Amino acid sequence: MDKEMLALHETLETHEIINFKTVCLLRSKLMQGICFNNELKELMEKDVKQTIQDINELLPFYKQSQLLH
């Protein structure tokens, strides 16, 4: 049986989401370095961990991409 593949627009949307999440991740990591409020730093660290988890969940969809086949 053939593997299920994403349509081109789904692939592009997945790519856009991953790019957006990556920019958010980089920004949170950068802001942690210049933040002096410990509560805010902890909140940003939670955001970083969640964003990494989100990106890792999205990456397998690239294996279903028509662009790779």
PQR file of N, CA, C, O and H, with PARSE charges and radii, in Angstrom:
ATOM      1  N   MET A   1       0.836  -1.181   0.000 -0.4000 1.5000
ATOM      2  CA  MET A   1       0.000   0.000   0.000 -0.0000 2.0000
ATOM      3  C   MET A   1       0.882   1.246   0.000  0.5500 1.7000
ATOM      4  O   MET A   1       1.907   1.280   0.680 -0.5500 1.4000
ATOM      5  N   ASP A   2       0.495   2.253  -0.747 -0.4000 1.5000
ATOM      6  CA  ASP A   2       1.264   3.486  -0.828 -0.0000 2.0000
ATOM      7  C   ASP A   2       1.187   4.256   0.476  0.5500 1.7000
ATOM      8  O   ASP A   2       0.175   4.238   1.177 -0.5500 1.4000
ATOM      9  H   ASP A   2      -0.338   2.226  -1.300  0.4000 1.0000
ATOM     10  N   LYS A   3       2.293   4.938   0.786 -0.4000 1.5000
ATOM     11  CA  LYS A   3       2.291   5.811   1.950 -0.0000 2.0000
ATOM     12  C   LYS A   3       1.445   7.041   1.668  0.5500 1.7000
ATOM     13  O   LYS A   3       1.377   7.526   0.538 -0.5500 1.4000
ATOM     14  H   LYS A   3       3.115   4.953   0.217  0.4000 1.0000
ATOM     15  N   GLU A   4       0.815   7.526   2.698 -0.4000 1.5000
ATOM     16  CA  GLU A   4       0.044   8.757   2.564 -0.0000 2.0000
ATOM     17  C   GLU A   4       1.012   9.937   2.500  0.5500 1.7000
ATOM     18  O   GLU A   4       1.916  10.061   3.326 -0.5500 1.4000
ATOM     19  H   GLU A   4       0.870   7.133   3.616  0.4000 1.0000
ATOM     20  N   MET A   5       0.807  10.797   1.510 -0.4000 1.5000
ATOM     21  CA  MET A   5       1.700  11.943   1.353 -0.0000 2.0000
ATOM     22  C   MET A   5       0.909  13.236   1.502  0.5500 1.7000
ATOM     23  O   MET A   5      -0.289  13.294   1.225 -0.5500 1.4000
ATOM     24  H   MET A   5       0.073  10.696   0.838  0.4000 1.0000
ATOM     25  N   LEU A   6       1.609  14.262   1.945 -0.4000 1.5000
ATOM     26  CA  LEU A   6       0.992  15.576   2.061 -0.0000 2.0000
ATOM     27  C   LEU A   6       0.851  16.205   0.684  0.5500 1.7000
ATOM     28  O   LEU A   6       1.691  16.005  -0.193 -0.5500 1.4000
ATOM     29  H   LEU A   6       2.583  14.216   2.170  0.4000 1.0000
ATOM     30  N   ALA A   7      -0.207  16.956   0.508 -0.4000 1.5000
ATOM     31  CA  ALA A   7      -0.362  17.738  -0.707 -0.0000 2.0000
ATOM     32  C   ALA A   7       0.651  18.878  -0.669  0.5500 1.7000
ATOM     33  O   ALA A   7       1.194  19.203   0.387 -0.5500 1.4000
ATOM     34  H   ALA A   7      -0.889  17.118   1.221  0.4000 1.0000
ATOM     35  N   LEU A   8       0.899  19.475  -1.816 -0.4000 1.5000
ATOM     36  CA  LEU A   8       1.885  20.547  -1.899 -0.0000 2.0000
ATOM     37  C   LEU A   8       1.555  21.693  -0.944  0.5500 1.7000
ATOM     38  O   LEU A   8       2.446  22.193  -0.258 -0.5500 1.4000
ATOM     39  H   LEU A   8       0.458  19.211  -2.674  0.4000 1.0000
ATOM     40  N   HIS A   9       0.300  22.116  -0.887 -0.4000 1.5000
ATOM     41  CA  HIS A   9      -0.050  23.233  -0.007 -0.0000 2.0000
ATOM     42  C   HIS A   9       0.125  22.846   1.468  0.5500 1.7000
ATOM     43  O   HIS A   9       0.458  23.698   2.293 -0.5500 1.4000
ATOM     44  H   HIS A   9      -0.424  21.710  -1.445  0.4000 1.0000
ATOM     45  N   GLU A  10      -0.094  21.585   1.802 -0.4000 1.5000
ATOM     46  CA  GLU A  10       0.116  21.138   3.186 -0.0000 2.0000
ATOM     47  C   GLU A  10       1.602  21.138   3.530  0.5500 1.7000
ATOM     48  O   GLU A  10       1.992  21.490   4.643 -0.5500 1.4000
ATOM     49  H   GLU A  10      -0.364  20.893   1.132  0.4000 1.0000
ATOM     50  N   THR A  11       2.418  20.745   2.575 -0.4000 1.5000
ATOM     51  CA  THR A  11       3.862  20.770   2.769 -0.0000 2.0000
ATOM     52  C   THR A  11       4.349  22.191   2.994  0.5500 1.7000
ATOM     53  O   THR A  11       5.141  22.447   3.901 -0.5500 1.4000
ATOM     54  H   THR A  11       2.101  20.459   1.670  0.4000 1.0000
ATOM     55  N   LEU A  12       3.878  23.106   2.175 -0.4000 1.5000
ATOM     56  CA  LEU A  12       4.296  24.504   2.314 -0.0000 2.0000
ATOM     57  C   LEU A  12       3.815  25.106   3.636  0.5500 1.7000
ATOM     58  O   LEU A  12       4.543  25.864   4.276 -0.5500 1.4000
ATOM     59  H   LEU A  12       3.234  22.898   1.439  0.4000 1.0000
ATOM     60  N   GLU A  13       2.603  24.770   4.039 -0.4000 1.5000
ATOM     61  CA  GLU A  13       2.082  25.276   5.317 -0.0000 2.0000
ATOM     62  C   GLU A  13       2.882  24.711   6.488  0.5500 1.7000
ATOM     63  O   GLU A  13       3.170  25.423   7.450 -0.5500 1.4000
ATOM     64  H   GLU A  13       2.011  24.154   3.519  0.4000 1.0000
ATOM     65  N   THR A  14       3.236  23.442   6.404 -0.4000 1.5000
ATOM     66  CA  THR A  14       4.062  22.834   7.450 -0.0000 2.0000
ATOM     67  C   THR A  14       5.411  23.528   7.521  0.5500 1.7000
ATOM     68  O   THR A  14       5.919  23.806   8.607 -0.5500 1.4000
ATOM     69  H   THR A  14       3.002  22.864   5.622  0.4000 1.0000
ATOM     70  N   HIS A  15       5.983  23.804   6.367 -0.4000 1.5000
ATOM     71  CA  HIS A  15       7.266  24.521   6.301 -0.0000 2.0000
ATOM     72  C   HIS A  15       7.148  25.906   6.941  0.5500 1.7000
ATOM     73  O   HIS A  15       8.030  26.320   7.694 -0.5500 1.4000
ATOM     74  H   HIS A  15       5.570  23.578   5.484  0.4000 1.0000
ATOM     75  N   GLU A  16       6.082  26.608   6.649 -0.4000 1.5000
ATOM     76  CA  GLU A  16       5.870  27.943   7.222 -0.0000 2.0000
ATOM     77  C   GLU A  16       5.726  27.882   8.741  0.5500 1.7000
ATOM     78  O   GLU A  16       6.260  28.734   9.451 -0.5500 1.4000
ATOM     79  H   GLU A  16       5.365  26.272   6.037  0.4000 1.0000
ATOM     80  N   ILE A  17       5.014  26.885   9.235 -0.4000 1.5000
ATOM     81  CA  ILE A  17       4.836  26.743  10.684 -0.0000 2.0000
ATOM     82  C   ILE A  17       6.170  26.455  11.357  0.5500 1.7000
ATOM     83  O   ILE A  17       6.487  27.038  12.393 -0.5500 1.4000
ATOM     84  H   ILE A  17       4.580  26.193   8.658  0.4000 1.0000
ATOM     85  N   ILE A  18       6.953  25.553  10.764 -0.4000 1.5000
ATOM     86  CA  ILE A  18       8.255  25.224  11.341 -0.0000 2.0000
ATOM     87  C   ILE A  18       9.170  26.445  11.327  0.5500 1.7000
ATOM     88  O   ILE A  18       9.888  26.690  12.296 -0.5500 1.4000
ATOM     89  H   ILE A  18       6.695  25.080   9.922  0.4000 1.0000
ATOM     90  N   ASN A  19       9.150  27.205  10.249 -0.4000 1.5000
ATOM     91  CA  ASN A  19       9.953  28.436  10.201 -0.0000 2.0000
ATOM     92  C   ASN A  19       9.526  29.419  11.286  0.5500 1.7000
ATOM     93  O   ASN A  19      10.370  30.004  11.965 -0.5500 1.4000
ATOM     94  H   ASN A  19       8.566  27.006   9.462  0.4000 1.0000
ATOM     95  N   PHE A  20       8.219  29.599  11.447 -0.4000 1.5000
ATOM     96  CA  PHE A  20       7.703  30.513  12.470 -0.0000 2.0000
ATOM     97  C   PHE A  20       8.110  30.055  13.865  0.5500 1.7000
ATOM     98  O   PHE A  20       8.559  30.861  14.679 -0.5500 1.4000
ATOM     99  H   PHE A  20       7.534  29.124  10.895  0.4000 1.0000
ATOM    100  N   LYS A  21       7.954  28.758  14.143 -0.4000 1.5000
ATOM    101  CA  LYS A  21       8.309  28.227  15.461 -0.0000 2.0000
ATOM    102  C   LYS A  21       9.807  28.377  15.713  0.5500 1.7000
ATOM    103  O   LYS A  21      10.221  28.638  16.843 -0.5500 1.4000
ATOM    104  H   LYS A  21       7.589  28.103  13.482  0.4000 1.0000
ATOM    105  N   THR A  22      10.622  28.214  14.669 -0.4000 1.5000
ATOM    106  CA  THR A  22      12.067  28.362  14.819 -0.0000 2.0000
ATOM    107  C   THR A  22      12.435  29.801  15.163  0.5500 1.7000
ATOM    108  O   THR A  22      13.289  30.033  16.020 -0.5500 1.4000
ATOM    109  H   THR A  22      10.286  28.002  13.752  0.4000 1.0000
ATOM    110  N   VAL A  23      11.804  30.761  14.508 -0.4000 1.5000
ATOM    111  CA  VAL A  23      12.058  32.171  14.809 -0.0000 2.0000
ATOM    112  C   VAL A  23      11.640  32.483  16.245  0.5500 1.7000
ATOM    113  O   VAL A  23      12.350  33.193  16.958 -0.5500 1.4000
ATOM    114  H   VAL A  23      11.111  30.572  13.813  0.4000 1.0000
ATOM    115  N   CYS A  24      10.498  31.959  16.670 -0.4000 1.5000
ATOM    116  CA  CYS A  24      10.042  32.165  18.050 -0.0000 2.0000
ATOM    117  C   CYS A  24      11.033  31.570  19.050  0.5500 1.7000
ATOM    118  O   CYS A  24      11.325  32.166  20.086 -0.5500 1.4000
ATOM    119  H   CYS A  24       9.922  31.382  16.091  0.4000 1.0000
ATOM    120  N   LEU A  25      11.542  30.385  18.718 -0.4000 1.5000
ATOM    121  CA  LEU A  25      12.511  29.730  19.586 -0.0000 2.0000
ATOM    122  C   LEU A  25      13.783  30.576  19.725  0.5500 1.7000
ATOM    123  O   LEU A  25      14.279  30.795  20.830 -0.5500 1.4000
ATOM    124  H   LEU A  25      11.305  29.901  17.876  0.4000 1.0000
ATOM    125  N   LEU A  26      14.291  31.037  18.604 -0.4000 1.5000
ATOM    126  CA  LEU A  26      15.506  31.856  18.628 -0.0000 2.0000
ATOM    127  C   LEU A  26      15.301  33.150  19.409  0.5500 1.7000
ATOM    128  O   LEU A  26      16.182  33.591  20.147 -0.5500 1.4000
ATOM    129  H   LEU A  26      13.889  30.859  17.706  0.4000 1.0000
ATOM    130  N   ARG A  27      14.140  33.744  19.237 -0.4000 1.5000
ATOM    131  CA  ARG A  27      13.857  35.002  19.938 -0.0000 2.0000
ATOM    132  C   ARG A  27      13.761  34.779  21.453  0.5500 1.7000
ATOM    133  O   ARG A  27      14.294  35.569  22.232 -0.5500 1.4000
ATOM    134  H   ARG A  27      13.424  33.385  18.637  0.4000 1.0000
ATOM    135  N   SER A  28      13.091  33.719  21.859 -0.4000 1.5000
ATOM    136  CA  SER A  28      12.979  33.430  23.294 -0.0000 2.0000
ATOM    137  C   SER A  28      14.343  33.159  23.906  0.5500 1.7000
ATOM    138  O   SER A  28      14.644  33.638  24.999 -0.5500 1.4000
ATOM    139  H   SER A  28      12.658  33.078  21.225  0.4000 1.0000
ATOM    140  N   LYS A  29      15.181  32.381  23.191 -0.4000 1.5000
ATOM    141  CA  LYS A  29      16.521  32.106  23.701 -0.0000 2.0000
ATOM    142  C   LYS A  29      17.349  33.384  23.806  0.5500 1.7000
ATOM    143  O   LYS A  29      18.084  33.567  24.777 -0.5500 1.4000
ATOM    144  H   LYS A  29      14.936  31.993  22.303  0.4000 1.0000
ATOM    145  N   LEU A  30      17.236  34.258  22.825 -0.4000 1.5000
ATOM    146  CA  LEU A  30      17.967  35.525  22.852 -0.0000 2.0000
ATOM    147  C   LEU A  30      17.495  36.402  24.009  0.5500 1.7000
ATOM    148  O   LEU A  30      18.307  36.988  24.724 -0.5500 1.4000
ATOM    149  H   LEU A  30      16.639  34.109  22.037  0.4000 1.0000
ATOM    150  N   MET A  31      16.188  36.487  24.185 -0.4000 1.5000
ATOM    151  CA  MET A  31      15.628  37.340  25.240 -0.0000 2.0000
ATOM    152  C   MET A  31      15.988  36.833  26.634  0.5500 1.7000
ATOM    153  O   MET A  31      16.113  37.624  27.569 -0.5500 1.4000
ATOM    154  H   MET A  31      15.528  36.011  23.604  0.4000 1.0000
ATOM    155  N   GLN A  32      16.154  35.518  26.776 -0.4000 1.5000
ATOM    156  CA  GLN A  32      16.553  34.969  28.076 -0.0000 2.0000
ATOM    157  C   GLN A  32      17.908  35.533  28.503  0.5500 1.7000
ATOM    158  O   GLN A  32      18.145  35.759  29.689 -0.5500 1.4000
ATOM    159  H   GLN A  32      16.052  34.875  26.017  0.4000 1.0000
ATOM    160  N   GLY A  33      18.778  35.753  27.548 -0.4000 1.5000
ATOM    161  CA  GLY A  33      20.115  36.243  27.846 -0.0000 2.0000
ATOM    162  C   GLY A  33      20.148  37.682  28.325  0.5500 1.7000
ATOM    163  O   GLY A  33      21.100  38.090  28.991 -0.5500 1.4000
ATOM    164  H   GLY A  33      18.585  35.570  26.584  0.4000 1.0000
ATOM    165  N   ILE A  34      19.127  38.455  27.996 -0.4000 1.5000
ATOM    166  CA  ILE A  34      19.125  39.868  28.397 -0.0000 2.0000
ATOM    167  C   ILE A  34      18.042  40.191  29.419  0.5500 1.7000
ATOM    168  O   ILE A  34      17.826  41.354  29.759 -0.5500 1.4000
ATOM    169  H   ILE A  34      18.354  38.123  27.455  0.4000 1.0000
ATOM    170  N   CYS A  35      17.366  39.160  29.902 -0.4000 1.5000
ATOM    171  CA  CYS A  35      16.288  39.350  30.867 -0.0000 2.0000
ATOM    172  C   CYS A  35      16.836  39.209  32.289  0.5500 1.7000
ATOM    173  O   CYS A  35      17.620  38.302  32.569 -0.5500 1.4000
ATOM    174  H   CYS A  35      17.542  38.215  29.625  0.4000 1.0000
ATOM    175  N   PHE A  36      16.424  40.101  33.177 -0.4000 1.5000
ATOM    176  CA  PHE A  36      16.899  40.069  34.553 -0.0000 2.0000
ATOM    177  C   PHE A  36      15.835  39.579  35.533  0.5500 1.7000
ATOM    178  O   PHE A  36      16.144  39.321  36.696 -0.5500 1.4000
ATOM    179  H   PHE A  36      15.787  40.837  32.950  0.4000 1.0000
ATOM    180  N   ASN A  37      14.617  39.450  35.093 -0.4000 1.5000
ATOM    181  CA  ASN A  37      13.518  38.988  35.936 -0.0000 2.0000
ATOM    182  C   ASN A  37      13.467  37.461  35.892  0.5500 1.7000
ATOM    183  O   ASN A  37      13.246  36.870  34.836 -0.5500 1.4000
ATOM    184  H   ASN A  37      14.365  39.660  34.148  0.4000 1.0000
ATOM    185  N   ASN A  38      13.675  36.829  37.053 -0.4000 1.5000
ATOM    186  CA  ASN A  38      13.748  35.367  37.104 -0.0000 2.0000
ATOM    187  C   ASN A  38      12.432  34.694  36.717  0.5500 1.7000
ATOM    188  O   ASN A  38      12.442  33.650  36.065 -0.5500 1.4000
ATOM    189  H   ASN A  38      13.854  37.309  37.912  0.4000 1.0000
ATOM    190  N   GLU A  39      11.318  35.271  37.105 -0.4000 1.5000
ATOM    191  CA  GLU A  39      10.024  34.689  36.744 -0.0000 2.0000
ATOM    192  C   GLU A  39       9.821  34.716  35.230  0.5500 1.7000
ATOM    193  O   GLU A  39       9.337  33.754  34.634 -0.5500 1.4000
ATOM    194  H   GLU A  39      11.310  36.119  37.635  0.4000 1.0000
ATOM    195  N   LEU A  40      10.197  35.826  34.629 -0.4000 1.5000
ATOM    196  CA  LEU A  40      10.076  35.956  33.182 -0.0000 2.0000
ATOM    197  C   LEU A  40      11.029  34.986  32.475  0.5500 1.7000
ATOM    198  O   LEU A  40      10.668  34.392  31.458 -0.5500 1.4000
ATOM    199  H   LEU A  40      10.590  36.608  35.113  0.4000 1.0000
ATOM    200  N   LYS A  41      12.230  34.828  33.007 -0.4000 1.5000
ATOM    201  CA  LYS A  41      13.186  33.875  32.435 -0.0000 2.0000
ATOM    202  C   LYS A  41      12.626  32.459  32.477  0.5500 1.7000
ATOM    203  O   LYS A  41      12.747  31.710  31.507 -0.5500 1.4000
ATOM    204  H   LYS A  41      12.522  35.310  33.832  0.4000 1.0000
ATOM    205  N   GLU A  42      12.010  32.090  33.607 -0.4000 1.5000
ATOM    206  CA  GLU A  42      11.424  30.753  33.731 -0.0000 2.0000
ATOM    207  C   GLU A  42      10.304  30.554  32.718  0.5500 1.7000
ATOM    208  O   GLU A  42      10.179  29.484  32.122 -0.5500 1.4000
ATOM    209  H   GLU A  42      11.912  32.699  34.395  0.4000 1.0000
ATOM    210  N   LEU A  43       9.500  31.580  32.531 -0.4000 1.5000
ATOM    211  CA  LEU A  43       8.415  31.511  31.553 -0.0000 2.0000
ATOM    212  C   LEU A  43       8.971  31.337  30.135  0.5500 1.7000
ATOM    213  O   LEU A  43       8.440  30.555  29.347 -0.5500 1.4000
ATOM    214  H   LEU A  43       9.602  32.448  33.015  0.4000 1.0000
ATOM    215  N   MET A  44      10.023  32.056  29.825 -0.4000 1.5000
ATOM    216  CA  MET A  44      10.645  31.924  28.511 -0.0000 2.0000
ATOM    217  C   MET A  44      11.279  30.552  28.335  0.5500 1.7000
ATOM    218  O   MET A  44      11.262  30.003  27.234 -0.5500 1.4000
ATOM    219  H   MET A  44      10.454  32.691  30.466  0.4000 1.0000
ATOM    220  N   GLU A  45      11.836  29.990  29.400 -0.4000 1.5000
ATOM    221  CA  GLU A  45      12.422  28.653  29.314 -0.0000 2.0000
ATOM    222  C   GLU A  45      11.341  27.612  29.043  0.5500 1.7000
ATOM    223  O   GLU A  45      11.564  26.676  28.275 -0.5500 1.4000
ATOM    224  H   GLU A  45      11.850  30.436  30.295  0.4000 1.0000
ATOM    225  N   LYS A  46      10.182  27.764  29.662 -0.4000 1.5000
ATOM    226  CA  LYS A  46       9.059  26.871  29.379 -0.0000 2.0000
ATOM    227  C   LYS A  46       8.642  26.992  27.916  0.5500 1.7000
ATOM    228  O   LYS A  46       8.338  25.995  27.261 -0.5500 1.4000
ATOM    229  H   LYS A  46      10.001  28.524  30.286  0.4000 1.0000
ATOM    230  N   ASP A  47       8.631  28.233  27.413 -0.4000 1.5000
ATOM    231  CA  ASP A  47       8.292  28.462  26.009 -0.0000 2.0000
ATOM    232  C   ASP A  47       9.293  27.786  25.084  0.5500 1.7000
ATOM    233  O   ASP A  47       8.906  27.193  24.077 -0.5500 1.4000
ATOM    234  H   ASP A  47       8.878  29.043  27.945  0.4000 1.0000
ATOM    235  N   VAL A  48      10.564  27.871  25.413 -0.4000 1.5000
ATOM    236  CA  VAL A  48      11.618  27.242  24.615 -0.0000 2.0000
ATOM    237  C   VAL A  48      11.410  25.727  24.569  0.5500 1.7000
ATOM    238  O   VAL A  48      11.459  25.121  23.499 -0.5500 1.4000
ATOM    239  H   VAL A  48      10.879  28.352  26.231  0.4000 1.0000
ATOM    240  N   LYS A  49      11.180  25.125  25.726 -0.4000 1.5000
ATOM    241  CA  LYS A  49      10.986  23.672  25.782 -0.0000 2.0000
ATOM    242  C   LYS A  49       9.752  23.245  24.991  0.5500 1.7000
ATOM    243  O   LYS A  49       9.786  22.241  24.279 -0.5500 1.4000
ATOM    244  H   LYS A  49      11.141  25.617  26.596  0.4000 1.0000
ATOM    245  N   GLN A  50       8.666  24.004  25.114 -0.4000 1.5000
ATOM    246  CA  GLN A  50       7.444  23.666  24.386 -0.0000 2.0000
ATOM    247  C   GLN A  50       7.636  23.822  22.882  0.5500 1.7000
ATOM    248  O   GLN A  50       7.156  23.001  22.100 -0.5500 1.4000
ATOM    249  H   GLN A  50       8.639  24.819  25.692  0.4000 1.0000
ATOM    250  N   THR A  51       8.334  24.870  22.486 -0.4000 1.5000
ATOM    251  CA  THR A  51       8.577  25.120  21.067 -0.0000 2.0000
ATOM    252  C   THR A  51       9.437  24.016  20.460  0.5500 1.7000
ATOM    253  O   THR A  51       9.179  23.572  19.341 -0.5500 1.4000
ATOM    254  H   THR A  51       8.724  25.536  23.121  0.4000 1.0000
ATOM    255  N   ILE A  52      10.452  23.573  21.186 -0.4000 1.5000
ATOM    256  CA  ILE A  52      11.293  22.472  20.704 -0.0000 2.0000
ATOM    257  C   ILE A  52      10.445  21.216  20.526  0.5500 1.7000
ATOM    258  O   ILE A  52      10.586  20.502  19.533 -0.5500 1.4000
ATOM    259  H   ILE A  52      10.662  23.933  22.095  0.4000 1.0000
ATOM    260  N   GLN A  53       9.576  20.953  21.478 -0.4000 1.5000
ATOM    261  CA  GLN A  53       8.685  19.790  21.375 -0.0000 2.0000
ATOM    262  C   GLN A  53       7.771  19.928  20.157  0.5500 1.7000
ATOM    263  O   GLN A  53       7.563  18.963  19.422 -0.5500 1.4000
ATOM    264  H   GLN A  53       9.461  21.533  22.284  0.4000 1.0000
ATOM    265  N   ASP A  54       7.229  21.122  19.946 -0.4000 1.5000
ATOM    266  CA  ASP A  54       6.342  21.363  18.799 -0.0000 2.0000
ATOM    267  C   ASP A  54       7.066  21.119  17.476  0.5500 1.7000
ATOM    268  O   ASP A  54       6.535  20.468  16.576 -0.5500 1.4000
ATOM    269  H   ASP A  54       7.398  21.906  20.543  0.4000 1.0000
ATOM    270  N   ILE A  55       8.278  21.645  17.372 -0.4000 1.5000
ATOM    271  CA  ILE A  55       9.054  21.474  16.136 -0.0000 2.0000
ATOM    272  C   ILE A  55       9.343  19.991  15.895  0.5500 1.7000
ATOM    273  O   ILE A  55       9.229  19.506  14.769 -0.5500 1.4000
ATOM    274  H   ILE A  55       8.710  22.174  18.103  0.4000 1.0000
ATOM    275  N   ASN A  56       9.713  19.281  16.949 -0.4000 1.5000
ATOM    276  CA  ASN A  56      10.003  17.852  16.803 -0.0000 2.0000
ATOM    277  C   ASN A  56       8.767  17.059  16.387  0.5500 1.7000
ATOM    278  O   ASN A  56       8.890  16.040  15.706 -0.5500 1.4000
ATOM    279  H   ASN A  56       9.805  19.674  17.864  0.4000 1.0000
ATOM    280  N   GLU A  57       7.586  17.508  16.783 -0.4000 1.5000
ATOM    281  CA  GLU A  57       6.357  16.840  16.365 -0.0000 2.0000
ATOM    282  C   GLU A  57       6.016  17.141  14.905  0.5500 1.7000
ATOM    283  O   GLU A  57       5.395  16.318  14.232 -0.5500 1.4000
ATOM    284  H   GLU A  57       7.486  18.335  17.336  0.4000 1.0000
ATOM    285  N   LEU A  58       6.414  18.302  14.421 -0.4000 1.5000
ATOM    286  CA  LEU A  58       6.118  18.686  13.044 -0.0000 2.0000
ATOM    287  C   LEU A  58       7.093  18.087  12.031  0.5500 1.7000
ATOM    288  O   LEU A  58       6.714  17.827  10.889 -0.5500 1.4000
ATOM    289  H   LEU A  58       6.919  18.970  14.968  0.4000 1.0000
ATOM    290  N   LEU A  59       8.321  17.871  12.429 -0.4000 1.5000
ATOM    291  CA  LEU A  59       9.341  17.397  11.492 -0.0000 2.0000
ATOM    292  C   LEU A  59       8.991  16.097  10.773  0.5500 1.7000
ATOM    293  O   LEU A  59       9.301  15.980   9.587 -0.5500 1.4000
ATOM    294  H   LEU A  59       8.630  18.082  13.356  0.4000 1.0000
ATOM    295  N   PRO A  60       8.365  15.117  11.417 -0.5600 1.5000
ATOM    296  CA  PRO A  60       8.027  13.888  10.683  0.2800 2.0000
ATOM    297  C   PRO A  60       7.103  14.108   9.480  0.5500 1.7000
ATOM    298  O   PRO A  60       7.055  13.275   8.575 -0.5500 1.4000
ATOM    299  N   PHE A  61       6.380  15.211   9.469 -0.4000 1.5000
ATOM    300  CA  PHE A  61       5.508  15.477   8.326 -0.0000 2.0000
ATOM    301  C   PHE A  61       6.311  15.727   7.054  0.5500 1.7000
ATOM    302  O   PHE A  61       5.794  15.555   5.950 -0.5500 1.4000
ATOM    303  H   PHE A  61       6.418  15.888  10.204  0.4000 1.0000
ATOM    304  N   TYR A  62       7.581  16.133   7.202 -0.4000 1.5000
ATOM    305  CA  TYR A  62       8.415  16.310   6.012 -0.0000 2.0000
ATOM    306  C   TYR A  62       8.646  14.982   5.296  0.5500 1.7000
ATOM    307  O   TYR A  62       8.844  14.953   4.081 -0.5500 1.4000
ATOM    308  H   TYR A  62       8.002  16.273   8.098  0.4000 1.0000
ATOM    309  N   LYS A  63       8.619  13.888   6.048 -0.4000 1.5000
ATOM    310  CA  LYS A  63       8.784  12.579   5.425 -0.0000 2.0000
ATOM    311  C   LYS A  63       7.611  12.236   4.526  0.5500 1.7000
ATOM    312  O   LYS A  63       7.730  11.383   3.647 -0.5500 1.4000
ATOM    313  H   LYS A  63       8.458  13.912   7.035  0.4000 1.0000
ATOM    314  N   GLN A  64       6.487  12.889   4.737 -0.4000 1.5000
ATOM    315  CA  GLN A  64       5.304  12.663   3.921 -0.0000 2.0000
ATOM    316  C   GLN A  64       5.214  13.663   2.783  0.5500 1.7000
ATOM    317  O   GLN A  64       4.232  13.681   2.042 -0.5500 1.4000
ATOM    318  H   GLN A  64       6.391  13.582   5.452  0.4000 1.0000
ATOM    319  N   SER A  65       6.223  14.485   2.646 -0.4000 1.5000
ATOM    320  CA  SER A  65       6.216  15.548   1.651 -0.0000 2.0000
ATOM    321  C   SER A  65       6.408  15.013   0.239  0.5500 1.7000
ATOM    322  O   SER A  65       7.232  14.127   0.013 -0.5500 1.4000
ATOM    323  H   SER A  65       7.021  14.471   3.248  0.4000 1.0000
ATOM    324  N   GLN A  66       5.652  15.548  -0.703 -0.4000 1.5000
ATOM    325  CA  GLN A  66       5.814  15.195  -2.107 -0.0000 2.0000
ATOM    326  C   GLN A  66       7.126  15.742  -2.649  0.5500 1.7000
ATOM    327  O   GLN A  66       7.655  15.225  -3.633 -0.5500 1.4000
ATOM    328  H   GLN A  66       4.983  16.268  -0.519  0.4000 1.0000
ATOM    329  N   LEU A  67       7.645  16.766  -2.026 -0.4000 1.5000
ATOM    330  CA  LEU A  67       8.875  17.378  -2.497 -0.0000 2.0000
ATOM    331  C   LEU A  67      10.085  16.466  -2.295  0.5500 1.7000
ATOM    332  O   LEU A  67      11.095  16.621  -2.981 -0.5500 1.4000
ATOM    333  H   LEU A  67       7.216  17.186  -1.227  0.4000 1.0000
ATOM    334  N   LEU A  68       9.993  15.526  -1.370 -0.4000 1.5000
ATOM    335  CA  LEU A  68      11.098  14.627  -1.097 -0.0000 2.0000
ATOM    336  C   LEU A  68      11.054  13.373  -1.956  0.5500 1.7000
ATOM    337  O   LEU A  68      12.028  12.621  -1.997 -0.5500 1.4000
ATOM    338  H   LEU A  68       9.172  15.400  -0.813  0.4000 1.0000
ATOM    339  N   HIS A  69       9.958  13.138  -2.631 -0.4000 1.5000
ATOM    340  CA  HIS A  69       9.807  11.898  -3.403 -0.0000 2.0000
ATOM    341  C   HIS A  69       9.995  12.139  -4.881  0.5500 1.7000
ATOM    342  O   HIS A  69       9.901  11.204  -5.676 -0.5500 1.4000
ATOM    343  H   HIS A  69       9.167  13.748  -2.598  0.4000 1.0000
TER
END
